[in-house]
Amino acid sequence: MAGGNVSAEQLRLFIERIERLEEEKQGIADDVKDVYAEAKGTGYDTKTMRAIIRLRKMEKDARMEQEALLETYKAALGLS
C-alpha cells in the first residue's frame, strides 16, 4: 500500500474484523473475571490462582530457573 493505493473496501473490512475481535476479546476477559469471582466466592485465593496460571504457561526449565532464583533471593533475605 506504499504509494497511496488504498482500497477503501478492503480497509473497512480489516477494521470491522479487528473491531469484532476486540469485542470477542472483551467478552472473554469478562468471562475470565467472572470465573475468578466465582472461585473467590467459594474461598479460593485468586492471586495465588493467577500465579499458578502464570507458572503453568512457562516451559518447565524456565519455571525451575525462576523458582531456584526465588529461593536464592529468599535465602539471601532470611525468608527461607
PDB file of N, CA, C and O in Angstrom, chain B, residues numbered from 101:
ATOM      1  N   MET B 101       0.816  -1.193   0.000  1.00  0.00           N
ATOM      2  CA  MET B 101       0.000   0.000   0.000  1.00  0.00           C
ATOM      3  C   MET B 101       0.862   1.260   0.000  1.00  0.00           C
ATOM      4  O   MET B 101       0.341   2.368   0.126  1.00  0.00           O
ATOM      5  N   ALA B 102       2.167   1.096  -0.139  1.00  0.00           N
ATOM      6  CA  ALA B 102       3.013   2.291  -0.240  1.00  0.00           C
ATOM      7  C   ALA B 102       2.719   2.974  -1.560  1.00  0.00           C
ATOM      8  O   ALA B 102       2.572   2.292  -2.574  1.00  0.00           O
ATOM      9  N   GLY B 103       2.632   4.220  -1.586  1.00  0.00           N
ATOM     10  CA  GLY B 103       2.339   4.922  -2.821  1.00  0.00           C
ATOM     11  C   GLY B 103       0.901   5.387  -2.895  1.00  0.00           C
ATOM     12  O   GLY B 103       0.499   5.988  -3.892  1.00  0.00           O
ATOM     13  N   GLY B 104       0.116   5.123  -1.860  1.00  0.00           N
ATOM     14  CA  GLY B 104      -1.212   5.708  -1.803  1.00  0.00           C
ATOM     15  C   GLY B 104      -2.333   4.870  -2.379  1.00  0.00           C
ATOM     16  O   GLY B 104      -3.473   5.335  -2.400  1.00  0.00           O
ATOM     17  N   ASN B 105      -2.074   3.660  -2.846  1.00  0.00           N
ATOM     18  CA  ASN B 105      -3.151   2.819  -3.355  1.00  0.00           C
ATOM     19  C   ASN B 105      -3.877   2.160  -2.188  1.00  0.00           C
ATOM     20  O   ASN B 105      -3.475   1.100  -1.709  1.00  0.00           O
ATOM     21  N   VAL B 106      -4.929   2.790  -1.749  1.00  0.00           N
ATOM     22  CA  VAL B 106      -5.682   2.284  -0.612  1.00  0.00           C
ATOM     23  C   VAL B 106      -7.061   1.873  -1.101  1.00  0.00           C
ATOM     24  O   VAL B 106      -7.798   2.673  -1.679  1.00  0.00           O
ATOM     25  N   SER B 107      -7.393   0.613  -0.859  1.00  0.00           N
ATOM     26  CA  SER B 107      -8.724   0.141  -1.172  1.00  0.00           C
ATOM     27  C   SER B 107      -9.615   0.398   0.039  1.00  0.00           C
ATOM     28  O   SER B 107      -9.451  -0.230   1.084  1.00  0.00           O
ATOM     29  N   ALA B 108     -10.548   1.315  -0.108  1.00  0.00           N
ATOM     30  CA  ALA B 108     -11.428   1.675   1.000  1.00  0.00           C
ATOM     31  C   ALA B 108     -12.208   0.460   1.484  1.00  0.00           C
ATOM     32  O   ALA B 108     -12.381   0.282   2.690  1.00  0.00           O
ATOM     33  N   GLU B 109     -12.676  -0.370   0.573  1.00  0.00           N
ATOM     34  CA  GLU B 109     -13.453  -1.548   0.950  1.00  0.00           C
ATOM     35  C   GLU B 109     -12.607  -2.536   1.748  1.00  0.00           C
ATOM     36  O   GLU B 109     -13.052  -3.049   2.775  1.00  0.00           O
ATOM     37  N   GLN B 110     -11.401  -2.801   1.283  1.00  0.00           N
ATOM     38  CA  GLN B 110     -10.523  -3.735   1.995  1.00  0.00           C
ATOM     39  C   GLN B 110     -10.156  -3.180   3.374  1.00  0.00           C
ATOM     40  O   GLN B 110     -10.142  -3.922   4.357  1.00  0.00           O
ATOM     41  N   LEU B 111      -9.865  -1.912   3.448  1.00  0.00           N
ATOM     42  CA  LEU B 111      -9.540  -1.277   4.723  1.00  0.00           C
ATOM     43  C   LEU B 111     -10.716  -1.369   5.688  1.00  0.00           C
ATOM     44  O   LEU B 111     -10.536  -1.690   6.863  1.00  0.00           O
ATOM     45  N   ARG B 112     -11.926  -1.085   5.191  1.00  0.00           N
ATOM     46  CA  ARG B 112     -13.126  -1.170   6.022  1.00  0.00           C
ATOM     47  C   ARG B 112     -13.309  -2.580   6.558  1.00  0.00           C
ATOM     48  O   ARG B 112     -13.662  -2.756   7.725  1.00  0.00           O
ATOM     49  N   LEU B 113     -13.072  -3.596   5.717  1.00  0.00           N
ATOM     50  CA  LEU B 113     -13.210  -4.983   6.153  1.00  0.00           C
ATOM     51  C   LEU B 113     -12.196  -5.337   7.239  1.00  0.00           C
ATOM     52  O   LEU B 113     -12.531  -6.013   8.211  1.00  0.00           O
ATOM     53  N   PHE B 114     -10.963  -4.881   7.070  1.00  0.00           N
ATOM     54  CA  PHE B 114      -9.946  -5.128   8.104  1.00  0.00           C
ATOM     55  C   PHE B 114     -10.363  -4.484   9.426  1.00  0.00           C
ATOM     56  O   PHE B 114     -10.287  -5.112  10.482  1.00  0.00           O
ATOM     57  N   ILE B 115     -10.803  -3.226   9.359  1.00  0.00           N
ATOM     58  CA  ILE B 115     -11.213  -2.502  10.564  1.00  0.00           C
ATOM     59  C   ILE B 115     -12.378  -3.212  11.243  1.00  0.00           C
ATOM     60  O   ILE B 115     -12.380  -3.365  12.464  1.00  0.00           O
ATOM     61  N   GLU B 116     -13.352  -3.640  10.477  1.00  0.00           N
ATOM     62  CA  GLU B 116     -14.507  -4.332  11.052  1.00  0.00           C
ATOM     63  C   GLU B 116     -14.117  -5.662  11.694  1.00  0.00           C
ATOM     64  O   GLU B 116     -14.638  -6.025  12.748  1.00  0.00           O
ATOM     65  N   ARG B 117     -13.197  -6.385  11.053  1.00  0.00           N
ATOM     66  CA  ARG B 117     -12.718  -7.647  11.642  1.00  0.00           C
ATOM     67  C   ARG B 117     -12.028  -7.398  12.970  1.00  0.00           C
ATOM     68  O   ARG B 117     -12.257  -8.116  13.944  1.00  0.00           O
ATOM     69  N   ILE B 118     -11.185  -6.379  13.006  1.00  0.00           N
ATOM     70  CA  ILE B 118     -10.471  -6.038  14.241  1.00  0.00           C
ATOM     71  C   ILE B 118     -11.464  -5.643  15.321  1.00  0.00           C
ATOM     72  O   ILE B 118     -11.325  -6.050  16.474  1.00  0.00           O
ATOM     73  N   GLU B 119     -12.459  -4.856  14.955  1.00  0.00           N
ATOM     74  CA  GLU B 119     -13.465  -4.448  15.937  1.00  0.00           C
ATOM     75  C   GLU B 119     -14.220  -5.653  16.501  1.00  0.00           C
ATOM     76  O   GLU B 119     -14.465  -5.715  17.706  1.00  0.00           O
ATOM     77  N   ARG B 120     -14.588  -6.604  15.650  1.00  0.00           N
ATOM     78  CA  ARG B 120     -15.279  -7.809  16.126  1.00  0.00           C
ATOM     79  C   ARG B 120     -14.390  -8.613  17.061  1.00  0.00           C
ATOM     80  O   ARG B 120     -14.846  -9.096  18.098  1.00  0.00           O
ATOM     81  N   LEU B 121     -13.113  -8.756  16.693  1.00  0.00           N
ATOM     82  CA  LEU B 121     -12.180  -9.497  17.542  1.00  0.00           C
ATOM     83  C   LEU B 121     -11.977  -8.804  18.889  1.00  0.00           C
ATOM     84  O   LEU B 121     -11.883  -9.470  19.920  1.00  0.00           O
ATOM     85  N   GLU B 122     -11.909  -7.477  18.886  1.00  0.00           N
ATOM     86  CA  GLU B 122     -11.780  -6.726  20.138  1.00  0.00           C
ATOM     87  C   GLU B 122     -12.994  -6.953  21.027  1.00  0.00           C
ATOM     88  O   GLU B 122     -12.856  -7.082  22.243  1.00  0.00           O
ATOM     89  N   GLU B 123     -14.191  -7.003  20.428  1.00  0.00           N
ATOM     90  CA  GLU B 123     -15.403  -7.274  21.199  1.00  0.00           C
ATOM     91  C   GLU B 123     -15.357  -8.681  21.791  1.00  0.00           C
ATOM     92  O   GLU B 123     -15.711  -8.881  22.954  1.00  0.00           O
ATOM     93  N   GLU B 124     -14.923  -9.650  20.995  1.00  0.00           N
ATOM     94  CA  GLU B 124     -14.812 -11.027  21.483  1.00  0.00           C
ATOM     95  C   GLU B 124     -13.789 -11.117  22.612  1.00  0.00           C
ATOM     96  O   GLU B 124     -14.003 -11.806  23.609  1.00  0.00           O
ATOM     97  N   LYS B 125     -12.666 -10.404  22.437  1.00  0.00           N
ATOM     98  CA  LYS B 125     -11.621 -10.403  23.456  1.00  0.00           C
ATOM     99  C   LYS B 125     -12.157  -9.844  24.765  1.00  0.00           C
ATOM    100  O   LYS B 125     -11.869 -10.384  25.833  1.00  0.00           O
ATOM    101  N   GLN B 126     -12.934  -8.767  24.693  1.00  0.00           N
ATOM    102  CA  GLN B 126     -13.514  -8.183  25.898  1.00  0.00           C
ATOM    103  C   GLN B 126     -14.498  -9.148  26.539  1.00  0.00           C
ATOM    104  O   GLN B 126     -14.555  -9.261  27.763  1.00  0.00           O
ATOM    105  N   GLY B 127     -15.273  -9.845  25.713  1.00  0.00           N
ATOM    106  CA  GLY B 127     -16.209 -10.834  26.236  1.00  0.00           C
ATOM    107  C   GLY B 127     -15.490 -11.957  26.964  1.00  0.00           C
ATOM    108  O   GLY B 127     -15.938 -12.399  28.023  1.00  0.00           O
ATOM    109  N   ILE B 128     -14.392 -12.415  26.412  1.00  0.00           N
ATOM    110  CA  ILE B 128     -13.602 -13.472  27.054  1.00  0.00           C
ATOM    111  C   ILE B 128     -12.989 -12.955  28.352  1.00  0.00           C
ATOM    112  O   ILE B 128     -12.982 -13.658  29.362  1.00  0.00           O
ATOM    113  N   ALA B 129     -12.476 -11.726  28.324  1.00  0.00           N
ATOM    114  CA  ALA B 129     -11.902 -11.138  29.547  1.00  0.00           C
ATOM    115  C   ALA B 129     -12.964 -11.042  30.640  1.00  0.00           C
ATOM    116  O   ALA B 129     -12.676 -11.287  31.812  1.00  0.00           O
ATOM    117  N   ASP B 130     -14.182 -10.690  30.260  1.00  0.00           N
ATOM    118  CA  ASP B 130     -15.276 -10.627  31.238  1.00  0.00           C
ATOM    119  C   ASP B 130     -15.589 -12.014  31.792  1.00  0.00           C
ATOM    120  O   ASP B 130     -15.857 -12.167  32.983  1.00  0.00           O
ATOM    121  N   ASP B 131     -15.555 -13.028  30.919  1.00  0.00           N
ATOM    122  CA  ASP B 131     -15.805 -14.401  31.363  1.00  0.00           C
ATOM    123  C   ASP B 131     -14.738 -14.866  32.352  1.00  0.00           C
ATOM    124  O   ASP B 131     -15.051 -15.505  33.356  1.00  0.00           O
ATOM    125  N   VAL B 132     -13.481 -14.543  32.064  1.00  0.00           N
ATOM    126  CA  VAL B 132     -12.379 -14.912  32.962  1.00  0.00           C
ATOM    127  C   VAL B 132     -12.573 -14.231  34.312  1.00  0.00           C
ATOM    128  O   VAL B 132     -12.403 -14.853  35.361  1.00  0.00           O
ATOM    129  N   LYS B 133     -12.926 -12.963  34.277  1.00  0.00           N
ATOM    130  CA  LYS B 133     -13.183 -12.207  35.512  1.00  0.00           C
ATOM    131  C   LYS B 133     -14.290 -12.874  36.325  1.00  0.00           C
ATOM    132  O   LYS B 133     -14.193 -12.980  37.547  1.00  0.00           O
ATOM    133  N   ASP B 134     -15.337 -13.320  35.643  1.00  0.00           N
ATOM    134  CA  ASP B 134     -16.446 -13.997  36.321  1.00  0.00           C
ATOM    135  C   ASP B 134     -15.992 -15.301  36.980  1.00  0.00           C
ATOM    136  O   ASP B 134     -16.433 -15.629  38.082  1.00  0.00           O
ATOM    137  N   VAL B 135     -15.116 -16.041  36.307  1.00  0.00           N
ATOM    138  CA  VAL B 135     -14.622 -17.301  36.875  1.00  0.00           C
ATOM    139  C   VAL B 135     -13.790 -17.022  38.124  1.00  0.00           C
ATOM    140  O   VAL B 135     -13.918 -17.727  39.125  1.00  0.00           O
ATOM    141  N   TYR B 136     -12.944 -16.002  38.070  1.00  0.00           N
ATOM    142  CA  TYR B 136     -12.165 -15.631  39.256  1.00  0.00           C
ATOM    143  C   TYR B 136     -13.088 -15.218  40.406  1.00  0.00           C
ATOM    144  O   TYR B 136     -12.846 -15.581  41.557  1.00  0.00           O
ATOM    145  N   ALA B 137     -14.138 -14.464  40.097  1.00  0.00           N
ATOM    146  CA  ALA B 137     -15.080 -14.045  41.131  1.00  0.00           C
ATOM    147  C   ALA B 137     -15.786 -15.263  41.733  1.00  0.00           C
ATOM    148  O   ALA B 137     -16.002 -15.326  42.944  1.00  0.00           O
ATOM    149  N   GLU B 138     -16.137 -16.215  40.891  1.00  0.00           N
ATOM    150  CA  GLU B 138     -16.778 -17.436  41.379  1.00  0.00           C
ATOM    151  C   GLU B 138     -15.831 -18.221  42.283  1.00  0.00           C
ATOM    152  O   GLU B 138     -16.230 -18.709  43.340  1.00  0.00           O
ATOM    153  N   ALA B 139     -14.573 -18.338  41.857  1.00  0.00           N
ATOM    154  CA  ALA B 139     -13.575 -19.053  42.659  1.00  0.00           C
ATOM    155  C   ALA B 139     -13.372 -18.351  43.996  1.00  0.00           C
ATOM    156  O   ALA B 139     -13.287 -19.001  45.038  1.00  0.00           O
ATOM    157  N   LYS B 140     -13.296 -17.026  43.963  1.00  0.00           N
ATOM    158  CA  LYS B 140     -13.127 -16.256  45.199  1.00  0.00           C
ATOM    159  C   LYS B 140     -14.319 -16.454  46.125  1.00  0.00           C
ATOM    160  O   LYS B 140     -14.166 -16.551  47.343  1.00  0.00           O
ATOM    161  N   GLY B 141     -15.495 -16.512  45.541  1.00  0.00           N
ATOM    162  CA  GLY B 141     -16.707 -16.706  46.321  1.00  0.00           C
ATOM    163  C   GLY B 141     -16.770 -18.058  47.014  1.00  0.00           C
ATOM    164  O   GLY B 141     -17.474 -18.223  48.010  1.00  0.00           O
ATOM    165  N   THR B 142     -16.029 -19.024  46.480  1.00  0.00           N
ATOM    166  CA  THR B 142     -16.000 -20.348  47.115  1.00  0.00           C
ATOM    167  C   THR B 142     -14.782 -20.523  48.005  1.00  0.00           C
ATOM    168  O   THR B 142     -14.527 -21.617  48.509  1.00  0.00           O
ATOM    169  N   GLY B 143     -14.011 -19.423  48.204  1.00  0.00           N
ATOM    170  CA  GLY B 143     -12.920 -19.467  49.170  1.00  0.00           C
ATOM    171  C   GLY B 143     -11.516 -19.594  48.609  1.00  0.00           C
ATOM    172  O   GLY B 143     -10.558 -19.670  49.378  1.00  0.00           O
ATOM    173  N   TYR B 144     -11.365 -19.619  47.296  1.00  0.00           N
ATOM    174  CA  TYR B 144     -10.024 -19.722  46.710  1.00  0.00           C
ATOM    175  C   TYR B 144      -9.363 -18.349  46.646  1.00  0.00           C
ATOM    176  O   TYR B 144     -10.033 -17.331  46.475  1.00  0.00           O
ATOM    177  N   ASP B 145      -8.043 -18.339  46.787  1.00  0.00           N
ATOM    178  CA  ASP B 145      -7.268 -17.104  46.697  1.00  0.00           C
ATOM    179  C   ASP B 145      -6.924 -16.864  45.232  1.00  0.00           C
ATOM    180  O   ASP B 145      -6.130 -17.599  44.644  1.00  0.00           O
ATOM    181  N   THR B 146      -7.524 -15.835  44.648  1.00  0.00           N
ATOM    182  CA  THR B 146      -7.357 -15.610  43.215  1.00  0.00           C
ATOM    183  C   THR B 146      -5.953 -15.124  42.848  1.00  0.00           C
ATOM    184  O   THR B 146      -5.486 -15.363  41.734  1.00  0.00           O
ATOM    185  N   LYS B 147      -5.293 -14.459  43.759  1.00  0.00           N
ATOM    186  CA  LYS B 147      -3.921 -14.020  43.498  1.00  0.00           C
ATOM    187  C   LYS B 147      -3.011 -15.243  43.313  1.00  0.00           C
ATOM    188  O   LYS B 147      -2.163 -15.272  42.420  1.00  0.00           O
ATOM    189  N   THR B 148      -3.201 -16.230  44.159  1.00  0.00           N
ATOM    190  CA  THR B 148      -2.423 -17.461  44.042  1.00  0.00           C
ATOM    191  C   THR B 148      -2.804 -18.222  42.778  1.00  0.00           C
ATOM    192  O   THR B 148      -1.939 -18.790  42.111  1.00  0.00           O
ATOM    193  N   MET B 149      -4.081 -18.236  42.448  1.00  0.00           N
ATOM    194  CA  MET B 149      -4.524 -18.898  41.215  1.00  0.00           C
ATOM    195  C   MET B 149      -3.867 -18.266  39.990  1.00  0.00           C
ATOM    196  O   MET B 149      -3.439 -18.966  39.072  1.00  0.00           O
ATOM    197  N   ARG B 150      -3.792 -16.935  39.986  1.00  0.00           N
ATOM    198  CA  ARG B 150      -3.154 -16.245  38.858  1.00  0.00           C
ATOM    199  C   ARG B 150      -1.671 -16.614  38.763  1.00  0.00           C
ATOM    200  O   ARG B 150      -1.135 -16.778  37.667  1.00  0.00           O
ATOM    201  N   ALA B 151      -1.017 -16.741  39.918  1.00  0.00           N
ATOM    202  CA  ALA B 151       0.394 -17.131  39.935  1.00  0.00           C
ATOM    203  C   ALA B 151       0.565 -18.538  39.368  1.00  0.00           C
ATOM    204  O   ALA B 151       1.501 -18.794  38.609  1.00  0.00           O
ATOM    205  N   ILE B 152      -0.334 -19.447  39.732  1.00  0.00           N
ATOM    206  CA  ILE B 152      -0.270 -20.817  39.219  1.00  0.00           C
ATOM    207  C   ILE B 152      -0.476 -20.824  37.709  1.00  0.00           C
ATOM    208  O   ILE B 152       0.222 -21.542  36.993  1.00  0.00           O
ATOM    209  N   ILE B 153      -1.414 -20.042  37.225  1.00  0.00           N
ATOM    210  CA  ILE B 153      -1.658 -19.979  35.783  1.00  0.00           C
ATOM    211  C   ILE B 153      -0.431 -19.460  35.058  1.00  0.00           C
ATOM    212  O   ILE B 153      -0.071 -19.981  34.002  1.00  0.00           O
ATOM    213  N   ARG B 154       0.229 -18.423  35.617  1.00  0.00           N
ATOM    214  CA  ARG B 154       1.471 -17.914  35.008  1.00  0.00           C
ATOM    215  C   ARG B 154       2.525 -19.013  34.952  1.00  0.00           C
ATOM    216  O   ARG B 154       3.204 -19.178  33.939  1.00  0.00           O
ATOM    217  N   LEU B 155       2.660 -19.767  36.051  1.00  0.00           N
ATOM    218  CA  LEU B 155       3.656 -20.844  36.095  1.00  0.00           C
ATOM    219  C   LEU B 155       3.344 -21.929  35.084  1.00  0.00           C
ATOM    220  O   LEU B 155       4.252 -22.451  34.437  1.00  0.00           O
ATOM    221  N   ARG B 156       2.074 -22.278  34.936  1.00  0.00           N
ATOM    222  CA  ARG B 156       1.693 -23.337  34.002  1.00  0.00           C
ATOM    223  C   ARG B 156       1.946 -22.952  32.555  1.00  0.00           C
ATOM    224  O   ARG B 156       2.115 -23.823  31.702  1.00  0.00           O
ATOM    225  N   LYS B 157       1.974 -21.657  32.267  1.00  0.00           N
ATOM    226  CA  LYS B 157       2.243 -21.187  30.903  1.00  0.00           C
ATOM    227  C   LYS B 157       3.727 -21.295  30.555  1.00  0.00           C
ATOM    228  O   LYS B 157       4.095 -21.332  29.381  1.00  0.00           O
ATOM    229  N   MET B 158       4.568 -21.347  31.576  1.00  0.00           N
ATOM    230  CA  MET B 158       6.019 -21.345  31.364  1.00  0.00           C
ATOM    231  C   MET B 158       6.528 -22.730  30.987  1.00  0.00           C
ATOM    232  O   MET B 158       5.943 -23.747  31.361  1.00  0.00           O
ATOM    233  N   GLU B 159       7.617 -22.751  30.245  1.00  0.00           N
ATOM    234  CA  GLU B 159       8.317 -24.003  29.986  1.00  0.00           C
ATOM    235  C   GLU B 159       8.887 -24.502  31.301  1.00  0.00           C
ATOM    236  O   GLU B 159       9.200 -23.714  32.193  1.00  0.00           O
ATOM    237  N   LYS B 160       9.018 -25.816  31.416  1.00  0.00           N
ATOM    238  CA  LYS B 160       9.478 -26.415  32.672  1.00  0.00           C
ATOM    239  C   LYS B 160      10.841 -25.862  33.104  1.00  0.00           C
ATOM    240  O   LYS B 160      11.027 -25.532  34.276  1.00  0.00           O
ATOM    241  N   ASP B 161      11.788 -25.759  32.176  1.00  0.00           N
ATOM    242  CA  ASP B 161      13.125 -25.265  32.525  1.00  0.00           C
ATOM    243  C   ASP B 161      13.074 -23.817  33.021  1.00  0.00           C
ATOM    244  O   ASP B 161      13.738 -23.467  33.997  1.00  0.00           O
ATOM    245  N   ALA B 162      12.288 -22.983  32.349  1.00  0.00           N
ATOM    246  CA  ALA B 162      12.171 -21.583  32.765  1.00  0.00           C
ATOM    247  C   ALA B 162      11.518 -21.488  34.145  1.00  0.00           C
ATOM    248  O   ALA B 162      11.911 -20.665  34.971  1.00  0.00           O
ATOM    249  N   ARG B 163      10.529 -22.330  34.383  1.00  0.00           N
ATOM    250  CA  ARG B 163       9.854 -22.340  35.681  1.00  0.00           C
ATOM    251  C   ARG B 163      10.816 -22.772  36.784  1.00  0.00           C
ATOM    252  O   ARG B 163      10.852 -22.169  37.856  1.00  0.00           O
ATOM    253  N   MET B 164      11.589 -23.812  36.518  1.00  0.00           N
ATOM    254  CA  MET B 164      12.550 -24.292  37.517  1.00  0.00           C
ATOM    255  C   MET B 164      13.605 -23.231  37.799  1.00  0.00           C
ATOM    256  O   MET B 164      14.006 -23.043  38.947  1.00  0.00           O
ATOM    257  N   GLU B 165      14.057 -22.535  36.752  1.00  0.00           N
ATOM    258  CA  GLU B 165      15.057 -21.474  36.917  1.00  0.00           C
ATOM    259  C   GLU B 165      14.483 -20.339  37.768  1.00  0.00           C
ATOM    260  O   GLU B 165      15.159 -19.826  38.660  1.00  0.00           O
ATOM    261  N   GLN B 166      13.248 -19.954  37.492  1.00  0.00           N
ATOM    262  CA  GLN B 166      12.626 -18.875  38.262  1.00  0.00           C
ATOM    263  C   GLN B 166      12.443 -19.285  39.720  1.00  0.00           C
ATOM    264  O   GLN B 166      12.696 -18.486  40.622  1.00  0.00           O
ATOM    265  N   GLU B 167      12.005 -20.518  39.962  1.00  0.00           N
ATOM    266  CA  GLU B 167      11.814 -20.987  41.327  1.00  0.00           C
ATOM    267  C   GLU B 167      13.142 -21.049  42.085  1.00  0.00           C
ATOM    268  O   GLU B 167      13.197 -20.718  43.270  1.00  0.00           O
ATOM    269  N   ALA B 168      14.213 -21.475  41.402  1.00  0.00           N
ATOM    270  CA  ALA B 168      15.528 -21.534  42.043  1.00  0.00           C
ATOM    271  C   ALA B 168      16.014 -20.130  42.389  1.00  0.00           C
ATOM    272  O   ALA B 168      16.569 -19.909  43.465  1.00  0.00           O
ATOM    273  N   LEU B 169      15.809 -19.193  41.485  1.00  0.00           N
ATOM    274  CA  LEU B 169      16.224 -17.816  41.732  1.00  0.00           C
ATOM    275  C   LEU B 169      15.426 -17.212  42.887  1.00  0.00           C
ATOM    276  O   LEU B 169      15.981 -16.490  43.715  1.00  0.00           O
ATOM    277  N   LEU B 170      14.142 -17.503  42.943  1.00  0.00           N
ATOM    278  CA  LEU B 170      13.316 -17.023  44.039  1.00  0.00           C
ATOM    279  C   LEU B 170      13.818 -17.580  45.371  1.00  0.00           C
ATOM    280  O   LEU B 170      13.909 -16.846  46.355  1.00  0.00           O
ATOM    281  N   GLU B 171      14.140 -18.861  45.406  1.00  0.00           N
ATOM    282  CA  GLU B 171      14.663 -19.471  46.634  1.00  0.00           C
ATOM    283  C   GLU B 171      15.990 -18.837  47.034  1.00  0.00           C
ATOM    284  O   GLU B 171      16.236 -18.615  48.219  1.00  0.00           O
ATOM    285  N   THR B 172      16.853 -18.542  46.052  1.00  0.00           N
ATOM    286  CA  THR B 172      18.138 -17.895  46.327  1.00  0.00           C
ATOM    287  C   THR B 172      17.920 -16.519  46.951  1.00  0.00           C
ATOM    288  O   THR B 172      18.568 -16.172  47.939  1.00  0.00           O
ATOM    289  N   TYR B 173      17.008 -15.738  46.375  1.00  0.00           N
ATOM    290  CA  TYR B 173      16.725 -14.413  46.907  1.00  0.00           C
ATOM    291  C   TYR B 173      16.106 -14.492  48.302  1.00  0.00           C
ATOM    292  O   TYR B 173      16.452 -13.707  49.186  1.00  0.00           O
ATOM    293  N   LYS B 174      15.199 -15.434  48.493  1.00  0.00           N
ATOM    294  CA  LYS B 174      14.574 -15.596  49.819  1.00  0.00           C
ATOM    295  C   LYS B 174      15.623 -15.957  50.860  1.00  0.00           C
ATOM    296  O   LYS B 174      15.602 -15.426  51.970  1.00  0.00           O
ATOM    297  N   ALA B 175      16.541 -16.854  50.513  1.00  0.00           N
ATOM    298  CA  ALA B 175      17.593 -17.247  51.443  1.00  0.00           C
ATOM    299  C   ALA B 175      18.487 -16.053  51.765  1.00  0.00           C
ATOM    300  O   ALA B 175      18.881 -15.866  52.917  1.00  0.00           O
ATOM    301  N   ALA B 176      18.810 -15.248  50.760  1.00  0.00           N
ATOM    302  CA  ALA B 176      19.666 -14.083  50.969  1.00  0.00           C
ATOM    303  C   ALA B 176      19.017 -13.071  51.904  1.00  0.00           C
ATOM    304  O   ALA B 176      19.707 -12.337  52.611  1.00  0.00           O
ATOM    305  N   LEU B 177      17.696 -13.037  51.904  1.00  0.00           N
ATOM    306  CA  LEU B 177      16.968 -12.082  52.746  1.00  0.00           C
ATOM    307  C   LEU B 177      16.473 -12.703  54.041  1.00  0.00           C
ATOM    308  O   LEU B 177      15.776 -12.055  54.822  1.00  0.00           O
ATOM    309  N   GLY B 178      16.835 -13.965  54.268  1.00  0.00           N
ATOM    310  CA  GLY B 178      16.441 -14.645  55.502  1.00  0.00           C
ATOM    311  C   GLY B 178      14.972 -15.018  55.551  1.00  0.00           C
ATOM    312  O   GLY B 178      14.387 -15.101  56.631  1.00  0.00           O
ATOM    313  N   LEU B 179      14.375 -15.242  54.401  1.00  0.00           N
ATOM    314  CA  LEU B 179      12.964 -15.585  54.339  1.00  0.00           C
ATOM    315  C   LEU B 179      12.720 -17.090  54.218  1.00  0.00           C
ATOM    316  O   LEU B 179      11.569 -17.527  54.199  1.00  0.00           O
ATOM    317  N   SER B 180      13.757 -17.861  54.138  1.00  0.00           N
ATOM    318  CA  SER B 180      13.585 -19.309  53.943  1.00  0.00           C
ATOM    319  C   SER B 180      13.353 -20.020  55.259  1.00  0.00           C
ATOM    320  O   SER B 180      13.189 -21.240  55.281  1.00  0.00           O
TER     321      SER B 180
END
